[in-house]
Amino acid sequence: MDERQKKILKAIVESYIKTVKPIGSKSLCKKFKCSSATIRNEMSELEKMGLLEKNHISSGRIPSEAGYKYYVKYLMRPKELTGEDVLKLQTIFSNHELELSDSINKTVEIISELTNYTSIILGKSSNENNLKKVDIIPIENNKIIALVCTDKGIVENKQFILKDSTEIQEIVKTSEIINKMLVGTPINEVSKRLEFEIKPIISRQIKQYETVYNIFADAFNDFLNRSQNIYFGGKTKIFDEPEYNNALEIKRLATKFEDPNFVKRIEEDIDDGEVKVYIGEENSFDSNVTVIKSKYKMNGEEGTIAIVGPKRMEYDRVVGLLNYLKKELNEEEE
């Protein structure tokens, strides 16, 4: 690839990232001081190389997955954070009174706010916990708290607002069935047993068994996320991107975000200390996203910071942000 083709590819990738519109030859003529025919020829060559592809509704081109990969590897330069961005993050790093979990929660929230993508921090999993008990506590009109307790002394609670037609007694009855059948089960196996063993039973005994089942499924999933130290920022932000405006696609991805075992795949294939970009088929989470991630150390704890977005991701900004975080967090340890 010659220099002009590299510059044209870079211009097309960066324009498409911002506008989500296929790029035609005319829009590049002035920038490269070439005729429309010359730009079309260059775009045709880039298409033959597999770096561009034609949009079915336009004569313009868009980057292919290979085009994004080439851009990230050879053409992209990480963007430095603005002073405002640095100030937002420094408010967390300079606050030594924050508990580790609070620091992490605030960090993922700010990362998601700065990038408009979904951010995830994966800490080291807690020691294996077995279910000791689940309790249902009615608190006021149509509200309950579900308490999940483990044999290691971990207690988590989740509040639910019930539909008017939901009978609390049916929820309590289901909790009794769970306590009878699932006590002693490793916490990471509870959701599976809940679906395949408990759900068939309550479907025969509980009138609104789907509603009741979902309450316990949500409570256990929430507990598992916390016990495995999975923290989300902007969990649904990715669905604001036009690539995911299909209801089935949203449901498919949302299901993966709710499955801790699937989210944990993001930790795979990562080298210590490097910011790594995994586009489409390269990542083990989902072929229709990009995952950019790095290891971190915070207050003696190690884990992975990941940002999940479309393949049309603002790579220079995200890589620059993770480079900054990696440097700051490692300095905190020294």
C-alpha positions as CSV (number, residue, x, y, z in Angstrom):
1,M,0.0,0.0,0.0
2,D,1.4,3.4,-1.0
3,E,1.3,6.5,1.2
4,R,-1.7,8.0,-0.5
5,Q,-3.7,4.8,-0.1
6,K,-2.8,4.8,3.6
7,K,-4.0,8.4,4.0
8,I,-7.2,7.7,2.1
9,L,-7.9,4.7,4.3
10,K,-7.2,6.7,7.4
11,A,-9.5,9.4,6.3
12,I,-12.3,7.0,5.4
13,V,-12.1,5.1,8.8
14,E,-12.0,8.3,10.8
15,S,-14.9,9.9,8.8
16,Y,-17.0,6.8,9.1
17,I,-16.4,6.6,12.9
18,K,-17.7,10.1,13.3
19,T,-20.6,10.2,10.8
20,V,-21.7,6.6,10.3
21,K,-22.1,7.5,6.6
22,P,-20.5,5.7,3.6
23,I,-17.7,7.8,2.1
24,G,-17.9,8.8,-1.6
25,S,-15.0,9.9,-3.8
26,K,-16.2,13.5,-4.1
27,S,-15.9,14.1,-0.4
28,L,-12.2,13.3,-0.5
29,C,-11.2,15.2,-3.7
30,K,-10.5,18.5,-2.0
31,K,-8.6,17.0,0.9
32,F,-6.2,15.0,-1.3
33,K,-6.2,17.5,-4.3
34,C,-7.1,14.7,-6.7
35,S,-9.8,14.1,-9.2
36,S,-12.9,12.1,-8.3
37,A,-11.7,9.4,-10.8
38,T,-8.3,9.1,-9.1
39,I,-9.9,8.7,-5.6
40,R,-12.4,6.1,-7.0
41,N,-9.5,4.1,-8.4
42,E,-7.7,4.2,-5.0
43,M,-10.8,3.2,-3.2
44,S,-11.3,0.4,-5.6
45,E,-7.8,-0.9,-4.9
46,L,-8.4,-0.7,-1.1
47,E,-11.6,-2.7,-1.7
48,K,-9.6,-5.3,-3.6
49,M,-7.2,-5.5,-0.6
50,G,-10.2,-6.2,1.6
51,L,-9.8,-3.0,3.6
52,L,-13.0,-1.3,2.4
53,E,-16.4,-2.6,1.4
54,K,-19.4,-1.1,-0.4
55,N,-22.5,-0.2,1.5
56,H,-25.5,-1.9,-0.1
57,I,-27.5,1.4,-0.2
58,S,-24.8,3.6,-1.5
59,S,-21.9,3.8,-3.9
60,G,-19.7,5.0,-1.0
61,R,-17.4,2.8,0.9
62,I,-17.1,1.9,4.6
63,P,-14.2,0.2,6.4
64,S,-14.2,-3.6,6.6
65,E,-13.2,-5.4,9.7
66,A,-9.7,-5.9,8.2
67,G,-9.7,-2.1,7.4
68,Y,-10.2,-1.3,11.1
69,K,-7.5,-3.7,12.1
70,Y,-5.0,-2.2,9.6
71,Y,-6.0,1.3,10.8
72,V,-5.4,0.4,14.5
73,K,-2.1,-1.4,13.8
74,Y,-0.5,1.0,11.4
75,L,-2.3,4.4,11.1
76,M,-3.9,5.3,14.4
77,R,-2.2,7.4,17.1
78,P,-3.6,7.4,20.6
79,K,-5.2,10.7,21.5
80,E,-4.2,12.5,24.7
81,L,-6.9,13.2,27.3
82,T,-8.2,16.7,27.6
83,G,-7.6,18.6,30.9
84,E,-11.3,18.2,31.8
85,D,-11.1,14.4,31.3
86,V,-8.0,14.2,33.5
87,L,-9.6,16.3,36.2
88,K,-12.6,13.9,36.3
89,L,-10.4,10.9,36.8
90,Q,-8.0,12.6,39.3
91,T,-11.0,13.2,41.6
92,I,-11.1,9.4,42.1
93,F,-7.3,8.7,42.3
94,S,-6.8,11.5,44.8
95,N,-9.6,10.5,47.1
96,H,-7.9,8.0,49.4
97,E,-10.9,7.7,51.7
98,L,-12.9,5.7,49.0
99,E,-13.3,2.0,49.5
100,L,-11.8,-0.1,46.6
101,S,-15.3,-1.1,45.3
102,D,-16.4,2.6,45.4
103,S,-13.3,3.7,43.5
104,I,-13.9,1.0,40.9
105,N,-17.6,1.9,40.5
106,K,-16.8,5.6,40.1
107,T,-14.0,4.7,37.6
108,V,-16.2,2.7,35.3
109,E,-18.9,5.3,35.4
110,I,-16.5,8.1,34.3
111,I,-14.9,5.9,31.6
112,S,-18.4,5.2,30.2
113,E,-19.3,8.9,30.4
114,L,-16.0,9.9,28.6
115,T,-16.3,7.4,25.8
116,N,-20.1,6.8,25.5
117,Y,-19.4,3.1,25.4
118,T,-19.9,0.3,27.9
119,S,-17.0,-0.1,30.4
120,I,-16.3,-3.1,32.5
121,I,-13.8,-3.7,35.3
122,L,-13.1,-7.4,36.2
123,G,-11.4,-7.9,39.5
124,K,-10.2,-11.2,40.9
125,S,-13.0,-13.5,41.8
126,S,-13.8,-14.0,45.5
127,N,-13.1,-17.4,47.1
128,E,-15.8,-19.9,46.2
129,N,-19.0,-19.3,48.0
130,N,-21.8,-21.8,48.6
131,L,-25.4,-20.7,49.0
132,K,-26.4,-20.7,52.7
133,K,-29.8,-19.1,52.5
134,V,-32.1,-16.8,50.5
135,D,-34.6,-14.6,52.4
136,I,-37.5,-12.5,51.2
137,I,-38.4,-9.4,53.3
138,P,-41.5,-7.4,52.5
139,I,-40.8,-3.7,53.2
140,E,-43.7,-1.6,52.0
141,N,-46.3,-1.3,49.3
142,N,-45.4,-3.8,46.6
143,K,-41.7,-3.7,47.5
144,I,-39.5,-6.6,48.7
145,I,-35.8,-7.2,49.4
146,A,-34.2,-10.4,48.4
147,L,-31.3,-11.4,50.7
148,V,-28.7,-13.9,49.4
149,C,-26.3,-15.3,52.1
150,T,-23.3,-17.6,51.6
151,D,-21.4,-19.9,53.9
152,K,-18.4,-17.4,53.7
153,G,-20.5,-14.8,55.4
154,I,-21.2,-12.6,52.3
155,V,-24.7,-11.1,52.3
156,E,-26.1,-9.2,49.3
157,N,-29.5,-7.7,48.9
158,K,-31.6,-6.5,45.9
159,Q,-34.8,-4.5,46.0
160,F,-37.7,-5.3,43.7
161,I,-41.0,-3.5,43.0
162,L,-43.7,-6.0,42.4
163,K,-46.6,-5.7,40.0
164,D,-50.0,-5.2,41.8
165,S,-51.1,-8.7,40.9
166,T,-48.0,-10.4,42.3
167,E,-48.6,-12.3,45.6
168,I,-45.7,-12.0,48.1
169,Q,-46.7,-15.3,49.5
170,E,-45.9,-17.0,46.2
171,I,-42.4,-15.4,46.3
172,V,-41.9,-16.6,49.9
173,K,-43.0,-20.1,49.0
174,T,-40.4,-20.2,46.1
175,S,-37.7,-19.1,48.5
176,E,-38.6,-22.0,50.7
177,I,-38.2,-24.4,47.8
178,I,-34.9,-22.9,46.9
179,N,-33.6,-23.2,50.5
180,K,-34.7,-26.8,50.6
181,M,-33.1,-27.8,47.3
182,L,-30.1,-25.5,46.6
183,V,-28.5,-24.8,50.0
184,G,-24.8,-25.8,49.8
185,T,-24.7,-25.3,46.0
186,P,-21.6,-23.3,44.8
187,I,-22.9,-19.8,44.0
188,N,-21.7,-19.9,40.4
189,E,-23.9,-23.0,39.8
190,V,-27.1,-21.7,41.4
191,S,-28.5,-19.9,38.3
192,K,-28.2,-23.1,36.2
193,R,-29.9,-25.2,38.9
194,L,-32.5,-22.5,39.4
195,E,-33.5,-22.7,35.7
196,F,-33.3,-26.5,35.2
197,E,-34.5,-27.8,38.6
198,I,-36.5,-25.1,40.4
199,K,-38.3,-23.5,37.5
200,P,-40.1,-26.7,36.4
201,I,-41.2,-27.2,40.0
202,I,-42.6,-23.7,40.6
203,S,-44.3,-23.8,37.2
204,R,-46.6,-26.4,38.6
205,Q,-47.1,-24.8,42.1
206,I,-46.9,-21.0,41.5
207,K,-49.5,-19.1,39.4
208,Q,-47.1,-16.3,38.2
209,Y,-44.1,-18.5,38.1
210,E,-42.3,-16.6,35.3
211,T,-42.5,-13.3,37.3
212,V,-41.4,-15.1,40.5
213,Y,-38.6,-17.0,38.7
214,N,-37.2,-13.7,37.2
215,I,-37.0,-12.1,40.7
216,F,-34.7,-14.9,41.9
217,A,-32.8,-15.1,38.7
218,D,-32.0,-11.4,38.9
219,A,-31.0,-11.6,42.5
220,F,-28.6,-14.5,42.0
221,N,-27.1,-12.9,38.8
222,D,-26.6,-9.7,40.6
223,F,-24.9,-11.5,43.5
224,L,-22.7,-13.5,41.2
225,N,-21.6,-10.3,39.4
226,R,-20.6,-8.8,42.7
227,S,-19.0,-11.9,44.1
228,Q,-16.9,-12.2,41.0
229,N,-16.0,-8.5,41.2
230,I,-17.6,-7.5,37.9
231,Y,-18.4,-3.8,37.7
232,F,-20.2,-2.1,34.8
233,G,-20.4,1.5,33.6
234,G,-23.0,2.5,31.0
235,K,-24.2,-1.1,30.6
236,T,-26.7,-0.1,28.0
237,K,-24.7,2.7,26.3
238,I,-23.6,0.4,23.5
239,F,-27.2,0.0,22.5
240,D,-27.3,3.7,21.6
241,E,-25.0,3.0,18.7
242,P,-26.8,2.6,15.3
243,E,-25.2,-0.9,14.8
244,Y,-27.5,-2.2,17.5
245,N,-30.9,-0.8,16.6
246,N,-32.3,-4.2,15.9
247,A,-34.4,-5.7,18.8
248,L,-33.0,-9.2,18.3
249,E,-29.4,-7.9,18.3
250,I,-30.0,-5.9,21.5
251,K,-31.5,-8.9,23.2
252,R,-28.6,-11.2,22.1
253,L,-25.9,-8.8,23.4
254,A,-27.9,-7.9,26.6
255,T,-28.1,-11.7,27.4
256,K,-24.3,-11.9,27.2
257,F,-23.8,-8.9,29.5
258,E,-26.1,-10.6,32.1
259,D,-24.1,-13.8,32.0
260,P,-21.0,-13.5,34.3
261,N,-19.4,-16.5,32.8
262,F,-19.6,-14.8,29.4
263,V,-18.4,-11.5,30.7
264,K,-15.4,-13.3,32.2
265,R,-14.3,-14.3,28.8
266,I,-13.1,-10.7,28.3
267,E,-10.2,-11.5,30.6
268,E,-8.9,-14.1,28.2
269,D,-5.9,-13.5,25.9
270,I,-4.4,-10.4,27.5
271,D,-0.8,-9.6,28.1
272,D,0.3,-7.8,31.2
273,G,0.8,-4.1,30.9
274,E,-0.3,-3.6,27.3
275,V,-3.5,-2.0,26.0
276,K,-4.9,-4.5,23.5
277,V,-7.5,-4.1,20.8
278,Y,-9.7,-7.0,19.8
279,I,-11.9,-6.3,16.8
280,G,-14.9,-8.5,15.8
281,E,-13.8,-12.1,15.4
282,E,-10.6,-11.4,17.4
283,N,-12.4,-11.1,20.7
284,S,-13.9,-14.0,22.6
285,F,-16.9,-12.0,23.9
286,D,-18.8,-11.2,20.7
287,S,-18.0,-11.0,17.0
288,N,-20.1,-7.8,16.5
289,V,-18.2,-5.6,18.9
290,T,-14.7,-4.3,19.6
291,V,-13.1,-4.9,23.0
292,I,-10.2,-2.7,24.1
293,K,-8.7,-3.7,27.4
294,S,-5.7,-3.6,29.8
295,K,-4.6,-5.0,33.1
296,Y,-4.7,-2.7,36.1
297,K,-3.5,-2.5,39.7
298,M,-5.5,-0.5,42.2
299,N,-4.9,-0.5,46.0
300,G,-3.1,-3.8,45.8
301,E,-5.8,-5.5,43.7
302,E,-5.3,-6.6,40.1
303,G,-7.8,-7.0,37.3
304,T,-8.8,-6.0,33.8
305,I,-10.4,-2.8,32.5
306,A,-12.3,-3.2,29.2
307,I,-14.3,-0.9,27.0
308,V,-16.9,-2.5,24.7
309,G,-18.3,-0.7,21.7
310,P,-19.0,-1.1,18.0
311,K,-16.3,-2.0,15.5
312,R,-16.8,1.6,14.4
313,M,-15.2,2.7,17.7
314,E,-13.3,5.9,18.4
315,Y,-10.0,3.9,18.8
316,D,-7.6,6.8,19.2
317,R,-9.6,8.2,22.2
318,V,-10.2,4.9,23.9
319,V,-6.6,3.7,23.6
320,G,-5.4,7.0,24.8
321,L,-7.7,6.8,27.8
322,L,-6.6,3.3,28.8
323,N,-2.9,4.2,28.4
324,Y,-3.5,7.1,30.8
325,L,-5.4,4.9,33.3
326,K,-2.7,2.2,33.1
327,K,0.0,4.8,33.8
328,E,-1.9,6.5,36.7
329,L,-2.9,3.3,38.4
330,N,0.6,1.8,38.2
331,E,2.0,5.0,39.7
332,E,-0.4,4.8,42.5
333,E,1.1,1.4,43.4
334,E,4.7,2.6,43.4
